[in-house]
Amino acid sequence: MIYYVEDDRAIRELVVYTLTNSGYAAEGFENGKSFYKALQKTKPQLVLLDIMLPGIDGIEILKRLRTDVSTKNIPVIMVTAKGSEYDKVLGLDIGADDYISKPFGMMELVSRIRAVLRRVEKTDDVEEYCYGAVKLNTRTHSVTVGGAVVDLTLKEFELLKIFLKNIGAVLTRDMLLEKIWGYDFDGETRTVDVHVRTLRQKLGNCGDVIETVRGVGYRIGGPK
């Protein structure tokens, strides 16, 4: 089930119709109040969330989703006004998995939804990755630093995992965009920098294990 929160009825109905015809169960909501009511009954696979909404806006809804233990891992794609870089970066910083700008094509939207769901559904044979005091467990989807639990968004978790799976290797921003976001993110490598910054902050004293390789990208476990 995919939930779409959009106050424009014509857009909402078109998107729900397209998703239904693409093989997804989908339901649309005109505001945060009706969305939360449905959320109490059924947790969706993914949420499409417009930023400009009456009452509770999309950013506030995203914040609430990410702070609620029952919804924090639900993938969210933000729908933003064309050219609104601030909204894009803010949404990604809070924990959105992707964004799409209006006006958007229906096939592009379906492609992005599929890419996000593929990433979420991927399994990993190795359950635990470690580097120093940092431990990541894929089975329990948990991260600890020195035994203390660290609460990460889905994107931050995937970013840390790819670093820990490639100890010593330099991962370029473009490579991280492709592997974690699933496609070329229009060269917007700032997205990676935003997520690395918040990940470092959440890792606290161990945040500096993620090294910046100037002009290239990032790595964990480089030569000393």
C-alpha positions in Angstrom: 0.0 0.0 0.0 1.3 3.5 -1.0 -0.2 6.6 0.7 -0.1 9.9 -1.1 -0.8 13.1 0.8 -1.7 15.9 -1.6 -4.4 18.6 -1.3 -4.8 19.1 -5.1 -7.6 16.6 -5.9 -6.8 16.3 -9.6 -3.1 15.5 -9.0 -4.0 13.2 -6.1 -6.5 11.2 -8.2 -4.1 11.0 -11.2 -1.3 9.7 -9.1 -3.4 7.1 -7.3 -4.9 6.0 -10.7 -1.4 5.6 -12.2 -0.1 3.7 -9.2 -3.1 1.3 -9.2 -2.5 0.6 -12.9 1.2 0.0 -12.2 0.3 -2.8 -9.8 0.4 -1.0 -6.5 -2.4 -0.6 -4.0 -2.7 3.2 -3.4 -4.7 5.6 -1.4 -4.8 9.4 -1.4 -5.4 11.9 1.4 -6.0 15.6 1.2 -4.4 16.6 4.5 -2.4 15.3 7.4 -5.5 14.7 9.6 -7.0 12.1 7.2 -3.5 10.6 6.6 -2.9 10.0 10.3 -6.3 8.5 10.7 -5.5 5.9 8.1 -2.0 5.4 9.5 -3.5 4.2 12.8 -5.1 1.3 10.9 -2.6 0.4 8.2 1.1 1.1 7.8 2.0 1.6 4.1 5.0 0.4 2.2 5.8 4.0 1.2 4.5 7.5 1.6 4.4 10.2 -1.0 4.3 13.5 0.8 3.6 16.9 -0.6 5.3 19.7 1.3 2.6 22.4 0.8 -0.4 21.1 2.7 -3.2 22.8 4.6 -2.9 22.5 8.4 0.1 20.3 9.1 2.6 20.7 6.3 4.7 17.9 4.8 7.9 18.8 6.7 6.1 18.5 10.0 4.5 15.2 9.0 7.9 13.9 8.0 9.3 14.9 11.4 6.5 13.0 13.2 7.0 9.9 11.0 10.7 9.8 11.8 10.3 10.3 15.5 7.6 7.6 15.9 9.1 4.1 16.4 6.2 2.5 14.5 6.7 4.6 11.4 10.4 5.8 11.4 11.5 3.2 8.8 8.7 3.7 6.3 10.2 5.1 3.1 9.1 8.7 2.3 9.4 10.5 -1.0 8.8 14.3 -0.7 7.0 16.2 -3.4 8.4 19.7 -3.7 7.8 22.9 -5.7 10.1 23.1 -8.7 13.4 24.7 -7.9 12.8 24.8 -4.2 16.3 23.7 -3.1 15.8 24.6 0.5 12.8 22.3 0.8 14.7 19.5 -0.9 17.7 19.7 1.4 15.5 20.2 4.5 13.4 17.1 3.7 16.5 15.0 3.1 18.2 16.3 6.2 15.1 15.3 8.3 15.1 11.8 6.8 13.2 11.7 3.4 14.4 8.9 1.2 14.0 10.9 -2.1 12.2 13.9 -3.5 10.5 14.7 -6.8 9.7 18.2 -8.1 6.4 19.4 -9.5 5.5 19.1 -12.3 6.6 15.5 -12.6 5.9 12.8 -15.1 3.9 9.7 -14.0 6.5 7.3 -15.3 9.3 9.1 -13.5 7.3 8.9 -10.3 6.7 5.2 -10.7 10.4 4.6 -11.4 11.5 6.5 -8.3 9.0 4.6 -6.2 10.3 1.3 -7.6 13.9 2.3 -6.9 13.2 3.2 -3.3 11.2 0.0 -2.6 14.0 -2.1 -4.2 16.5 -0.6 -1.8 14.2 -1.3 1.2 13.5 -4.9 0.2 17.2 -5.8 -0.4 18.5 -8.4 2.0 22.0 -8.9 3.3 23.7 -12.3 4.1 25.9 -10.6 6.7 24.1 -9.6 9.8 26.7 -7.5 11.6 29.4 -5.0 10.5 31.8 -3.4 12.9 34.5 -0.8 12.9 36.0 0.2 16.3 33.1 1.0 18.6 30.6 1.2 15.8 28.4 -1.8 15.2 25.6 -2.2 12.6 23.2 -5.2 12.6 21.1 -5.8 9.4 18.8 -8.3 11.0 17.7 -6.0 13.9 18.3 -2.9 11.8 20.2 -1.4 14.6 23.3 0.6 15.2 25.3 1.0 18.4 28.3 3.1 19.4 30.1 1.7 22.4 27.0 -0.3 23.2 24.7 2.7 23.1 21.9 2.6 20.6 22.0 5.2 17.9 18.8 6.1 16.1 19.4 6.5 12.4 17.0 7.2 9.5 16.8 4.6 6.7 19.2 6.6 4.4 21.7 7.2 7.2 21.6 3.4 8.0 22.2 2.5 4.4 25.0 5.0 4.1 26.8 3.7 7.2 26.3 0.1 6.0 28.0 0.8 2.6 30.9 2.4 4.4 31.3 -0.6 6.8 31.0 -3.0 3.9 33.9 -1.3 2.1 36.4 -0.6 4.8 39.4 1.3 3.4 37.8 2.0 0.1 37.2 5.6 -1.1 33.5 5.9 -2.2 32.8 8.9 -4.5 29.7 11.0 -4.0 28.4 9.9 -7.4 28.9 6.2 -6.4 27.0 6.7 -3.2 24.2 8.5 -5.0 23.8 5.6 -7.4 24.1 2.8 -4.8 21.9 4.4 -2.1 19.5 6.5 -4.1 19.4 4.0 -7.0 20.0 6.4 -9.9 21.9 9.5 -10.9 20.5 12.2 -8.6 21.0 15.0 -11.3 24.5 15.6 -10.0 23.2 16.9 -6.7 26.1 15.5 -4.6 25.2 17.9 -1.8 22.6 15.3 -0.8 25.5 13.0 0.2 27.2 15.7 2.1 24.1 16.5 4.1 23.6 12.8 5.1 27.2 12.3 6.0 27.1 15.4 8.2 24.0 14.2 10.1 25.4 10.7 10.3 28.7 11.9 11.9 26.7 14.0 14.4 24.6 11.0 15.4 27.7 8.8 15.8 29.0 11.3 18.4 32.6 10.7 19.4 33.0 8.1 16.7 31.7 10.4 13.9 35.3 11.1 12.8 35.7 7.4 11.6 34.0 8.7 8.4 36.9 10.5 6.7 36.6 13.1 3.9 38.9 12.4 1.0 39.1 15.9 -0.5 37.8 16.3 -4.0 36.8 12.6 -4.2 34.4 11.4 -1.5 34.4 9.5 1.8 35.7 6.3 3.5 36.0 4.5 6.7 39.3 2.9 7.7 41.8 4.7 5.5 45.6 4.6 5.8 47.1 6.3 8.7 
